[in-house]
């Protein structure tokens, strides 16, 4: 999210607006709290506790039937759900609605959930749970390294998905999490400012590499590209200049901000949530 002074805030967007979806109406838009749906799992299933303001869930899934079922289930348990099928809508929804959690399908046609996750982490620390129809351990590892808070198979009951959501939301500590200041990639200062207001003290090369990675929105950037774009020269055999810059960046930033993507290069995985420092 770009501020008026040109700095990029790498935390959660703060603006909010009522969610809506014509084909899948948000039950909360009727001006009252939705009534809990009858349990399909017997008397042992508890509904969501009463809240002054129900959590906002952004659900991105290209499977229309799964989208409908999960939206109906979650709204029936008190959540305010906005459901979309295309990744193109995501940036606008993030800006307008400031969701408390995102449920993101791994397979989205031309893009993967991993790619979309990278775009989210470039601008927001909102919790993300990946929904997948496949059991690929490589995807799971990469998603967790890229900043996913959890990953769950789409075949599990809706009740388990909701339980995973509750666990993640508990870790985020509700409004205390949302009120925390965010990391800022400051174009004016050409540095990164931590949530406590202190600067990381990046060199020109370090700032250039970080900005190039962040602008790639989670996609891998090769060492050759970084060398040409930041250092202004081609990459030569045995040239370790980019690796040295990456090493120094990792020392100055939080762990996991920059991940190695073999054999492609490096990717920006997002800053930690404000609550985590």
N, C-alpha and C positions, 0 to 999 in steps of 0.2 A: 504494500500500500504506500503510494508516494505522497508525501506531505507537501505543503505549499512551499517550504523552504528547500525543496529538492532532495531531502533525505528520504531514505526508504526505511519504513518501520517494519522490522522482521518479527512481528508478534501478531496478535489476533486483531482483526478489524473491529472497531468499536461501534460503528453505526449499525442501527437495526431498523427493520421495518417488518410489518406483518407478512408472514409467508403465505403463499397461495399456489395452487396448481389446479387449473380448470378441470382436468379429467380425474384428479385425485384430490378432492377438497380437503383442506386442513380443518379438522373438526373443531379446533380452537377458534377458527375465524368466525364462528357463529355467536361470539360474545360470551360464551360460557364454557366451563370446563367439560370436556367430553366424558360421557358415561363409560365406565369400564365395560369392555365386552365380556360376554359369558366365557368362562374358562373352558377350554377344550381338553384340559389335562386333569380334571377332577378337582376336588376340594383342596388339594394340597398346594395349588398355585395361588400365590399372593399377588394382588394388584399393586401398582406403584403407590407409594405413600402420598398423602396430600402435600401439595407444594403451593407456595404463594405464586410462583411463576414456573410453569412446566418447562423442562429443558427443550431447547430447539435442536432437532435432529435433521441433518441434510442427508438424504438418501440418494445415491447415484448408482443406478443399475439399469442396464439396457434390456433386461428380461422383464417385460411388462407385467407378466403374471406374478412373478416374485415381488416386483415392486408394489403391486396392488395388495398382495397378501400381507407383506411386512408393514406397509403403511397402515393398513387397517388394524393390524395387531398392535402396533406401537401407539397409534392414536387412541385405541381402546384402552390403553394402560396409562394415558395421561400425558404422553409426549406430543410436542408440536412438530409435526413432520412436514418437510418440503421434499417432494419426490421429483427427481428429474432423470431423464434417460440419456442425455447427451453431455459430454464433458465440456462442450462449448459454453453451456450455461453456467458452469461452476464459478468463474471469476465474478460474475455479476451477483450471484447468490451469496458468495462469501462477503462481498462488499455490503449488500443490502441487509442481510439477515444475521450476521455474526453468530453462526451456529455454535452450540455447545459441544457437538460431536458430529463427525461425518462417517457414514457407512458407505464404503467405496468398493464397487465390484472390480475384480482384477481384470476381467476381459471386457473391453469397451469398444469393440470394432477396430478402428484404425489406431487406437492408442491403448496402452495397458494401464492398469491401475497404478503400477509402479511409476510410470511417467507422470500421471496425474498427481500422484502423491508428491513427487519432486516439485511440481509446480505449486502445490499447496504449501510445502515446507519452505519455499522461497519467500513466501509472504505471510505465513501464519503458523502458529504453534497449536492450532485447534486439534484436539484429539481425533485420530483417524483409526477406524477398524476396517480392515480389508475383508471383503466377502469373496470367496473363490469357489468355483465348481470343480477345481482340480486339486490334487494333493502333490504339489511340486515343492519339495523342501528348499530348492534353490530360490524360487520366488519368495518363499516365506522368509528366508534369511535376508535376502536383499531388501524386502519391504521393511523388515524390522530395523535393518541398518539405515534405511532411508528415513526412518522416523515414524513408522506405523506403531500404534500403541497395542495392537493385537491383530490377529488374523484368524478367521473362523470359516469353516466350510459351509456353503450355502444349504447343504442338505440337513443340517442340524435343525431341531425345532426352533420356532421363533422365540420360545421361552429361553433357550440357551443364548441366543443372540442378545436378547434383552438383558440377561444376567451379565454377559460380557460388557455390555454398554454401562450398566450400573457400576461394575467394578472399575472401569476406566474413569467414569465420572467421579467416583469417590476419590480416586487418586488425584484428580485435578482440583479437589477441594472447592468446587463450586465458585461462588462469587469472589472468594479470596484469590483464586487463580486468575480470574478474569481481570481483576483490578491491578495486577502486577504490571510494572513498566516492561517494555520489550527491548530486545537488542535493536540497535539502529545502525544500518550501513550508511554512514554520512558522506554524501558527495562533497558537501562543503568542506568538511574537515579531512576528507580522504582517509577515513579511519572507521573503525567499528567502536560504537559506544555501548558499554555493557548496561544492563538494567539498573545498576547502582550509580550510573553516570560517569564512571571512569572510562578512559580511552584505552584501547588495546595497544596503541603505539605502532601501527603498521607502517612499513616502508612503502615507497612508491610501487615497487614490484609486488609486494605482498598484497597491497590494496587492489592493484590491477588484476592479479590472479583471482582473488576472491570475488571481485565484481564480475569477471568473466564467467566464473563458475555459477554464481548466483543468477546471472542473466540467462543461463542455459536452462533454468527451471527444472533442475533435477536430472537432466540428461548428461551423459558423460562427455567431457571435453578432453581431447587427446593432448599429449605433451607437446606434439608438434604445433597444434593450434595455439596453445598457450604461449609457446615460445615466440611464434610469429606475432600474435596479437598484443602481448604484453611486453616482451623483450625486444620486439622489432627485428628479429633475425630468424633464419631457418634453424631447425633443430639438426645438429650434427651428431654422428655416431659417438656414443660415449658422453654426450652432453648431459650433465646432471643439474644444470641450473634450475630448471623448473622443479625438480624433485627437492632441491635445497630450499626453494621458496615455500613449497608445500610443507616441508618439515618444520620450518620456522612458524608458518601460519598455525599449524597444529599445536605448537607450543604456546602460542598466544591466545588461541581460541579454546572453546570448550571441547572436550572429547567427542568425536563422532560428527563434527560439523562438516568435515571433508572426508569422503570415503574413496578408497581406491577401487576402480572398476577395471579389472583385468580382462583382456589386454588393452581396453580402450583408453583409459587414462584416469581422470578424477571427476568426481561429481560433488555438488553441494547438497548435503542432506538436511540442511536447516539447522537453526540454532535451537538450543534446548528451550523447553517451556519456561516462562518467567518464574514459575513456582520452583523449578529445579535449579534456578540460578543461571 
